[in-house]
């Protein structure tokens, strides 16, 4: 199935003005290799693809190369690479750390070849003793399926096309119909193989468990520092998703917790968002931590807590974890199609205040910072937008967004400020941008 970010990668590789090494990053099993292969299949140029996990012979030969010229001849002699507008795709690049030494030459000395490197733990490629080549790489982070991709995989093509639009009004029957599918998405997440199982009438949970088990095994083999903390760290994040995250949520030392959280981030399994105040000297707040897949969040919450549903979970104590899951979903939307280095901001008025905004979207296309507040509610109230209005007033910005499970509407307009309510199934970064452009000015 074609991914929504496929044109992004295709554009990066087909631009004749660019010669940067392209780094395609993301967690295991999210579809990095499939994405690259699909893009390359549509490009009319010579290609050579190498999987360093499967082809250990070539991996050993690469590790033995003395310098870039040696590597260049190896690829020509052993792999048939021609330097005439070819693309070299190396999958699981972190398995050959020597490649990091050649990145500068990939761009500057190999004019006839574009290089694509993929990996789920590229920090192992650019180790501490290797200087990262500034200005010679461009990265793209691949995430699990978005909601439109989830729908397409289930065969709901028309609905997928609908949620890619920005309607000003939505019939109640259509709204409830889409929310039912979104409820399934929140539960199953976006791992391609898990969604394929769902489409085949099977349960997604065993697939998610198998993927996470494989991740845990890989983590244990390749991380030096207390890899046994993997499971408890994932569970700690899942149980506090959307809330301030503390090292004490892990039953270990602060140092060990810090190390494992950093490693999970490097493996693209953890996303950390740091709250900021307007005054950077008064921004010492606890971060919020989220997971890369909604199905993983659901599977690793406390087992005693029943399954939660956007439509059916009504008890207030159970809607608290639902709110965190909802936030996690919106965050993944805002990150989709971006660089692996992309960060999302969040805002808190000051240390003594409870006024905050979940995320701040950097709308560079409009020269604006758009505050995005998430509320897992089926009925919007004006008080839900108070944090967004406060942010707009403080920063003199003009447009803010409330993301809920309620249909689209303008919930605040006045003093040159506008707050839009957007239903969560429409709240992609591109759609938020389009809605903002409609209502600014």
N, C-alpha and C positions, 0 to 999 in steps of 0.2 A: 504494500500500500504506500502511495506517495505521501511523504511527510510534508507538513506545512512549511518547514524550514528548508526544504530542498532547493527552492529558488535562491535562498540566501547563500548556501554553499556553492551552487552553480555560478552565481554572480561573482563570488570570490575567486573561483578558479578560471573563469572565462575572461576576466578583465585583463586585456593585454598590457595595461599600465602597471599591473601588480606583479611582483615577483616574490612576495613574502611567503615564508613557509606557513602553511595552514595547519593549525592544531585543532583537531576535532576531539573534544573532551566530553566526559560525562560518565555516569556510573555504569557498571557492567549491566548488560542485558537491556539497555534502553534503545538500541538500534543504531549505534554509531557506524559500524561496519556496513550494515545494510544501506544506510543513508549514503555513504560515500560511494558504494558500488552502484547504487541507482543513479547517482549523478554522473559518475564516470561512464556508465552505459549509454548515456544520452549525449556524450561529448565525442566529437569527431576528431580524435587525436590518438596517437599511440599511448598505451598505458602498460605499466608493470605494477602488479600488486603482490605484496609479501606479507604474510601473517607470521610474525616472529614467535608466537606461541605454538603454532602448528609446524612450522619449518625450522626446527632447531638447528639443522645443518647450516643454513644460511645465517642464522643468528650467531652461531659460533664463528663463522667466517668473518662476519661484520665486526664482531668483538676483537678479532685479531688484526684488523686493519691498522696500519701504522699512522696514516694521515688521510686527509680528504682525497688526495690523488689515488691512493691505494683503494679506498672505498669506491671511488668513481670507476676504476678499472674493474673491480670485482663485480659491480652491478652490470657493467657492459659485457663481461666475459661469462658470468654465471647466470644472469637473468635476461640477457638480450636487450638491455635498456639502450635506446637510441637517443641521442641528444639533438632532437629535431622537433621541439615542441611537445615532448612527451610529458606525461604525468607519472610520478613515482608515488605509489600509495603504500605506506608501511603501517600495518595494523599492529597494535600492542607494542608501540615503539619503546615503551619504558623497559622492555625486556632486554634492550641493548643500550645501556647508558652511554656507550661511546658515541652514539648518534648526536648527543647534545653538543659535542665538540665541533660537529660539522655544520651546525645550523647556519652559522655566519656564511660559510662557503656555499651552502645550498642556495642562498639568495644572491650572493655577490659574484660567485665564480662558476655558476652552473646555469648560464642564461638559457640553455635549451631545454631545461627540465624544471617543472613545478613540483614541489614536494608536499605531500599531505601525510601528516603523522596523526594517528589516533591512539587513544589510551584512556584507561579508567583511573590511572594513578600516575599522571605525568610528573608529579613531584619527584618520583623515583628516577625519571629521566634527567631532570634538572636538579641534581642533588646539591647538597650544601656547598660542596667544593667546586661546583660548576657555575660559572657566571652566566646568567640568563641573557641571551643576546637581545638587547633592547632595540626595538624598531625593525626587527627582522622577521617577526612572526605576527600572524593574526589568528585569533582563536574563535571557536564557535562551540558553545556548550549544548549538547543534546540532552533533552529531558524526556521522561516518559510521555506517552500519548497525552495530548491536550484533549479537552472535551470534544471539539469538532472531530479530531482524529478517532477518538473513542466511538463516536457515533458512526463514522464511516466504516470502521472495522465491524460494527454490528449490523451494517447494511442500511443504516438510516441516513442515506445520502441527502435527502431533501431537508431533514432537520439539521444536518451538518452545514448545509448552505445557508439555512435560516439564521443559525447562531453566528455566522460570519458577517451578518448585516447589522445595521444600527436602526431598527424600527423605533419610531417615537411612541407607538402604542402597540400593545400585544393583546389579542383576544384572550379572555380568561381560560378558555378550554385549551388553547395552544400553550399558554404559560404553565398550566398544571401538567400537561403532557410532557413538556420539556423537563420540568422539575423532576418528574418520575425517573427519567433517564439520568438526570444529574445526580440523583440520589444513588443510583447504581454506580455511577462514576466515583462518587465520594467513597463508596464502600470498596470497590475493586481496584481503584487506582488506574495507572496507565502503562504498566509494564506490557509491552506488545504481546508477549506470550500469554500473559494472564488474561488480556482482553480477547485474544483469539480463543482461549478456552471458554470464556463467557459466550462468545459468538457461536461456539459449537454446542452450547447448551450444557457445558460443564462448569464446575465451580472454579473460581479464580484463586481461592485461598491456597490449595495445595501447590499451585504454580508459584505463588508469592513466597510460600514457605521454602520451596526448593531453591529459588533464586537467592533468598536471604541466607539460607544455609551455605550455598556455594560462596557467597560473598564473605561469610564468616570464616570459611576455610581459607580462602585467598588471603584475607586480612591476617589470619594467624600465621600463614607461611611467610608473608612479605613485610609485615610490620614488626619492628624489633621490640617496641615498648608495650608490654602488657596487652597483647592481643586478646586475651581472655575477657577483657572489658567490653568487647564489641557488643555482645548481646545486651548487657545491662545499660550501656550507653544509649543504644537505639531505643530501648524501652523507656529510659528516663526522658529522652527527648519527646517520645510519643505521648507520655503521660503529662507533660507540661507544655505541649506545643501551643504557641500563641501567648504564653505567659513568660514572665521574667525567668530566665534559666540560670540555675546556680550550680557550681561545681559540687555542692553538697548533695545534689540530687543523685549523685553516684556514690555508692558505698566504697569509697577509696580515698586516697589522699588528694588534696587540691592539685598537686603537681601531676599526679597520674591522670586525673580527670581532664586537666588542661591538655595533656599530651594526646589522649585518645580523641577528644573533641577536635583537636587540630588535624589529626590523622583522618577522621571521618570527613572533615571538610575537604581535605586534599583528595579523597576518593570520590568526591561529589555526592556523598550520602547525606551530608548535613549542610544546611544553609543558615548562616548566622546573620541576624539583622541587629545593628547597634543603634539604639535610640539616641537622638541628638536634640539639644535645645538650640535656640537661636544664638545664645551666647556659648561658644565652644568651651569656655573655661568653666562652665557649669553643666557639663554633659556626662557626668560620671554615673551612668545608669547601667543596670544589668542588661545583657543582650537577650534577645529572643532567639530561640533555635527551632528550626523546622526540618522536616525530612524531605527527601527528593521524590517520594512517591506516596500518594494518599493511601494506597492499599497497605503499604508497610506501616503507616501510622495506625491504621485500624487493627492490623494483626498484632501490633506490639503494645497496644494499650493494656492496662491491667485486665487480666482474663476474667476477673469477677464482674467487670462492668459490661452490661449488655450492649449489643450492637446499637449504634445510634443512627438516626435517620433525620434528614432535613424536614421531611413531611410528617413523620409519625412520632418523633421524640418530642414530647410536650413537657415532661417534668423539668423544672428549672435546674436541679443539680446535674441532670444528664445533658442539658443544652450547653453547659460550660465547655465540656470537651468537644461538643459539636462546633462551638464557636472557634476553637483552636483549629480544628480540621478545616473549617470554612476559610479561615485566614491562610492556612497552608495552601489551599487550592488557589486562592487569589494571588499569592506570592509567586507560585509556579507560572501563572498566567503572565505576570509582569516580567518574569525572567526569560520567557520563551523567545528563542531566536537571537539571543544576545551572546556576547563574549563570555568566555569562562571566567573572566576577571570582573564581570559586571556585578555591581553591588546595588542593593535597594536600600534607600534610607527610610527612617521612621522618625517621628517627632513627638517630643514631650515638652510641655510648656516650661516647666522648671522642676527642680528636685522636690519641691513641696507641693506640687500640683498633680491632680489626677487627670488633667486635660491632656489628651494625646491623640495622635493619628496613627493608625496602624502602619501605613506605608506612604512614602512620598515618591511619586513617579516623575522621573526626570524627562519631561517632554521637550527634548532639545529642538524638535521640529517647530515648536511654538515659542521657544524661549521661556518656558514656564516650568514650575514645579507643581505638580498636581497632587494634592492630598487625597488619599484613598482610605476610607474607613470601611471596615467589614462588620456586618451584623447579620447573624444567621437567623433572621426573623422573617416571617411571612407577612407581617404588617408593619409598615414604616411609620415611625412617629418623629416629629420634628426634633425631639431631644436626641435622637440617634445621630443627628448631624452637628451637634454642638461643637465637638472637637474640630470638625472640618471648618465650620464658620469661624471659630477662634483662630485657627491657623491662617485662614484667608485674611482676616482682619489684621493679625500680627505681621504678616509678611507682605500685605498689600497685593496679594494675588487675586485673580478674578474668578477662577473656576475650581471646583472641588467635586469629589465623587463619593457617594455612599453605595457600597455593593451589598445587596441583600437578596433574599429569595422572593422579593416583591416585584411587580411589573414596573417598567420604566416610568419615571415622572420627574418633574422639577419640584424639589421639596423646599427650596429656599431661593429667593431672588430679591435683591435689594442692595443699595449702596454700592452698585457696581460689582456685586458678587453673585455667583450662581452655584448652587449645589444640586447635582443630578443624582437621582437614584437609578442605578443600573442593575438589572437582575444578574446574578452570578454567572449564569450560563452565557451571557453576552460580554462579560467583563474581561476580554482579552486586552492586551496592551494596545493593539491597533484599534479596537472598537472604542476604548476609552479615549484615545486620541481623536477619533472621528467625532464622537459625541461632543468632546470639548471644543473642537473646531466649529461645530454647528452652533454652539451656544456662546462662544466668546465674542464680545463686541456687539 
